[in-house]
Every structure is written in structure tokens, then in C-alpha cells.
Amino acid sequence: MKITFYGQNSLLIETKNINILVDPFISGNPLAKDIIDISSIKADYILLTHAHQDHVLDAESIAKQNHATIVSNYEIAMYYQKKGIEVHPMNHGGSWNFPFGKVKYVNAIHTSSFADGTYGGQPGGFVIEGETKSIYIAGDTALTMDMKLIPLTTKLDLAILPIGDNFTMGIDDAVIASDFVECNQVLGVHYDTFGFIEIDHNEAKQKFSAKDKDLILLDIGKSIEL
């Protein structure tokens, strides 16, 4: 499983020759727009955690250029289905076996609405159980006790957690979240894009290291292999 960071909460996951794009916000991201060419992105599926613009801005154009399927909660799925896009609706606690693995839609604590004011349903995260690796994509969320439910059914190889604070949990809560999900390898997302969520990289890594955990902060366009 290869995971490439496109900035903010946007990721490309490549597994079993299938491309899964998460929360594409690239053309409007000042840190990513001159690095990542959205017209060259190949996606078979697009997973959306919630409807905020910094998570869905490029979803429609990338879905249409790739004939990709958008996977999200019911309200978001119906929003894109009306635009002629193939969708797979989900809701909290539900799971589905896709060609790339089993996906479960799990709880997140945040808000969710489209830029035009349309209700975006309740926010969520995704647990993906691939052929050999399992990951948790938290989406935008506060620290929540519901995270403790995840390791009851899934042994995670990587937790992808927001760390920018202000709109989501920050570094200290993310360390606790990694305890809750019982995963010591964390990929940080949702930081530095705007002034409200700028972080001190060294301090963040030190706080994880002090708890014998590994915080990965990727440059935009860079990847890790699981």
C-alpha cells in the first residue's frame, strides 16, 4: 500500500492496482496548487469524510475526468449523484467490501456543509482493511471515545490523524487518539494550510517520540509505503 500526501487532508492510496483519492482539496490549497496537477491524478474511488470545501473542492472535476465512484455519507453521495457522478452511499457503523478492501464508515466530531450551504450530513472517518494492511483515516474530528471501538475489530498499521488544532484536535489530543486506536505509527494531516493550523514540526514529532510513537509529516507530493 502506497500513500501520497497532496496537502491538507488529501491523500492518494494505491493498493491492488486501484487508486483511492481522499478529500481532494488541491487547486485551492496555496501549498499544493503549484505542486500537484489535478488533471494528472488517476482515481478509481474518491472517499470524502465530510462536505467542507477544504475536503471536497476538486472532487467533482476529478471524479468526472476519471469516471470515479465517490464514497461518503448518504447526503454527500446524493449531492454528487445529482451531478451525474457514480456514488456509493454509507453511514456510521456500516461497512462494505470494495475491490480494494473492506471499508467501514466511523464516527467523527465536526461539522459538515457544502460551500453553497447544502447540508452535508454528519462527518465521519474511514477504516480501510486492505489485503495486507489496515489504516484509519480520521477526517476532521475532535478526540472522541468512539476511537476506542476501532481496535476491538481492526489491528491498525497506520492512523491518519488531524493535528493542526483550532478546527480539529491538535498534537496533544492526537497523541491520546493514537493510544485509543492502539496504533503507534501516525501520519499527520490537516496542518499548515492556513494560519489557524500552522504547527511547530519539531515540537510535534518530539511529543509523539516521547510516547514511543512515530509521527510522519510528509512534504506535499511525497509518499510512504506500508
C-alpha positions as CSV (number, residue, x, y, z in Angstrom):
1,M,0.0,0.0,0.0
2,K,1.4,3.4,-1.1
3,I,0.1,6.6,0.4
4,T,0.9,10.0,-1.2
5,F,0.2,13.3,0.6
6,Y,-1.4,16.0,-1.5
7,G,-1.7,18.6,1.3
8,Q,-4.4,19.3,4.0
9,N,-6.4,16.0,4.3
10,S,-5.9,15.0,0.7
11,L,-4.2,11.6,0.0
12,L,-3.8,9.1,-2.8
13,I,-3.8,5.5,-1.7
14,E,-2.6,2.9,-4.2
15,T,-3.3,-0.7,-3.4
16,K,-4.1,-3.8,-5.6
17,N,-3.7,-1.6,-8.7
18,I,-6.6,0.6,-7.6
19,N,-6.3,4.3,-6.8
20,I,-8.3,5.7,-3.9
21,L,-8.3,9.5,-3.5
22,V,-9.2,11.0,-0.2
23,D,-10.7,14.5,0.4
24,P,-9.3,16.3,-2.7
25,F,-8.6,19.9,-1.9
26,I,-5.7,20.8,-4.2
27,S,-6.5,23.6,-6.7
28,G,-7.5,25.9,-3.8
29,N,-4.6,24.9,-1.5
30,P,-1.9,27.6,-1.7
31,L,0.7,25.0,-0.6
32,A,-0.3,22.3,-3.2
33,K,-1.7,24.0,-6.2
34,D,1.7,24.6,-7.9
35,I,3.0,21.2,-7.0
36,I,0.1,18.8,-7.8
37,D,-1.6,18.8,-11.2
38,I,-5.1,17.6,-10.6
39,S,-5.6,16.8,-14.3
40,S,-3.0,14.1,-14.0
41,I,-4.5,12.4,-10.9
42,K,-5.8,8.9,-11.5
43,A,-8.6,7.9,-9.2
44,D,-11.0,4.9,-9.2
45,Y,-12.6,5.8,-5.9
46,I,-12.9,9.1,-4.1
47,L,-13.5,9.0,-0.3
48,L,-15.0,12.1,1.3
49,T,-15.0,12.5,5.1
50,H,-17.3,15.5,5.1
51,A,-18.6,18.4,2.9
52,H,-16.3,21.3,3.8
53,Q,-14.7,23.0,0.8
54,D,-11.1,22.2,2.0
55,H,-12.0,18.5,1.6
56,V,-14.3,18.4,-1.5
57,L,-13.2,21.3,-3.7
58,D,-11.8,19.1,-6.5
59,A,-13.9,16.0,-6.0
60,E,-16.4,16.8,-8.8
61,S,-13.8,17.5,-11.5
62,I,-11.5,14.6,-10.6
63,A,-14.5,12.2,-10.4
64,K,-15.8,13.2,-13.8
65,Q,-12.4,13.1,-15.5
66,N,-11.8,9.6,-14.1
67,H,-15.3,8.2,-14.1
68,A,-14.6,7.5,-10.4
69,T,-17.0,6.5,-7.7
70,I,-17.5,8.8,-4.7
71,V,-17.8,7.1,-1.4
72,S,-19.2,9.1,1.5
73,N,-22.2,9.5,3.8
74,Y,-25.7,9.4,2.2
75,E,-26.2,13.2,1.9
76,I,-22.9,13.8,0.3
77,A,-23.4,10.8,-2.1
78,M,-26.8,12.1,-3.2
79,Y,-25.3,15.6,-3.7
80,Y,-22.8,14.2,-6.3
81,Q,-25.2,11.7,-7.8
82,K,-27.4,14.7,-8.9
83,K,-24.3,15.9,-10.8
84,G,-24.2,12.6,-12.8
85,I,-21.4,11.0,-10.7
86,E,-21.3,7.4,-9.7
87,V,-21.6,7.1,-5.9
88,H,-21.6,4.6,-3.1
89,P,-23.5,6.0,0.0
90,M,-22.6,4.8,3.5
91,N,-23.4,5.8,7.1
92,H,-21.9,5.4,10.5
93,G,-21.1,1.9,11.6
94,G,-21.7,0.5,8.1
95,S,-19.1,-1.4,6.1
96,W,-18.7,-2.6,2.5
97,N,-16.3,-4.8,0.7
98,F,-14.8,-2.9,-2.2
99,P,-12.4,-4.4,-4.7
100,F,-9.5,-2.8,-2.8
101,G,-10.7,-3.9,0.7
102,K,-13.3,-3.6,3.4
103,V,-14.3,0.0,4.3
104,K,-16.1,1.0,7.5
105,Y,-17.6,4.5,8.0
106,V,-16.9,5.5,11.6
107,N,-17.8,8.5,13.8
108,A,-16.1,11.9,13.8
109,I,-17.0,15.0,15.8
110,H,-17.0,18.1,13.5
111,T,-19.5,19.9,11.2
112,S,-20.3,19.3,7.6
113,S,-21.9,21.6,4.9
114,F,-21.0,22.4,1.3
115,A,-19.9,25.9,0.3
116,D,-23.3,26.6,-1.2
117,G,-24.9,25.9,2.1
118,T,-26.2,22.4,1.3
119,Y,-26.4,20.1,4.3
120,G,-23.5,17.6,4.1
121,G,-24.8,15.0,6.6
122,Q,-22.8,14.0,9.6
123,P,-18.9,13.9,9.3
124,G,-17.1,10.6,9.5
125,G,-13.9,8.7,9.1
126,F,-12.9,5.5,7.3
127,V,-11.3,2.3,8.4
128,I,-9.8,0.5,5.4
129,E,-8.8,-3.1,5.8
130,G,-6.7,-3.9,2.8
131,E,-5.3,-7.3,1.7
132,T,-2.2,-6.9,4.0
133,K,-2.5,-3.5,5.7
134,S,-5.2,-1.7,7.6
135,I,-5.5,2.1,8.1
136,Y,-7.7,4.6,9.9
137,I,-8.5,7.9,8.2
138,A,-9.9,10.1,11.0
139,G,-11.1,13.0,8.9
140,D,-11.7,16.3,10.7
141,T,-12.5,15.4,14.3
142,A,-12.1,16.2,17.9
143,L,-10.7,13.5,20.2
144,T,-13.6,11.1,20.8
145,M,-14.0,8.0,23.0
146,D,-15.5,6.3,19.9
147,M,-12.0,5.8,18.6
148,K,-11.6,3.1,21.3
149,L,-14.0,1.0,19.4
150,I,-11.7,0.7,16.3
151,P,-9.0,-1.7,17.8
152,L,-11.8,-4.0,19.0
153,T,-12.2,-5.2,15.5
154,T,-9.2,-4.0,13.5
155,K,-5.5,-4.0,14.1
156,L,-4.2,-0.8,12.5
157,D,-0.9,-0.4,10.7
158,L,-1.3,3.4,10.3
159,A,-3.6,6.1,11.8
160,I,-4.0,9.2,9.7
161,L,-4.9,11.9,12.2
162,P,-5.5,15.7,12.0
163,I,-3.0,17.6,14.1
164,G,-3.5,21.3,13.3
165,D,-5.7,22.2,16.2
166,N,-8.3,25.1,16.2
167,F,-10.7,23.3,13.8
168,T,-9.8,19.7,14.8
169,M,-7.8,18.1,17.6
170,G,-4.2,19.2,18.0
171,I,-1.0,17.4,18.7
172,D,-1.7,16.6,22.4
173,D,-5.1,15.1,21.6
174,A,-3.7,13.3,18.6
175,V,-1.2,11.5,20.8
176,I,-4.1,10.4,23.0
177,A,-6.0,9.3,19.9
178,S,-3.2,7.1,18.8
179,D,-3.5,5.4,22.2
180,F,-7.2,5.0,21.8
181,V,-6.8,3.3,18.4
182,E,-3.8,1.4,19.6
183,C,-1.5,2.5,16.7
184,N,1.9,4.0,17.2
185,Q,2.5,4.9,13.6
186,V,0.7,8.2,12.7
187,L,0.6,10.2,9.6
188,G,-0.3,13.8,10.4
189,V,-2.7,15.8,8.2
190,H,-4.7,19.0,8.3
191,Y,-1.9,21.3,9.3
192,D,0.0,24.4,8.0
193,T,-2.5,25.1,5.1
194,F,-3.8,28.2,6.8
195,G,-2.6,30.5,9.6
196,F,-5.0,29.0,12.1
197,I,-3.5,25.5,11.8
198,E,0.2,26.1,11.5
199,I,2.3,23.9,13.7
200,D,5.9,23.5,15.0
201,H,7.0,20.3,13.3
202,N,9.9,19.6,15.6
203,E,7.8,20.0,18.7
204,A,5.0,17.8,17.2
205,K,7.4,15.0,16.4
206,Q,9.1,15.3,19.9
207,K,5.7,14.9,21.6
208,F,5.0,11.7,19.8
209,S,8.5,10.4,20.2
210,A,8.3,11.0,24.0
211,K,5.5,8.4,24.0
212,D,7.5,6.0,21.8
213,K,5.3,6.8,18.8
214,D,6.3,7.8,15.2
215,L,4.7,10.9,13.7
216,I,5.2,11.1,9.9
217,L,5.0,14.6,8.3
218,L,5.2,14.3,4.6
219,D,6.1,17.0,2.1
220,I,3.3,17.6,-0.4
221,G,3.7,15.1,-3.2
222,K,5.8,12.7,-1.2
223,S,4.8,9.1,-0.3
224,I,5.2,6.3,2.2
225,E,4.9,2.5,1.7
226,L,3.2,0.2,4.1
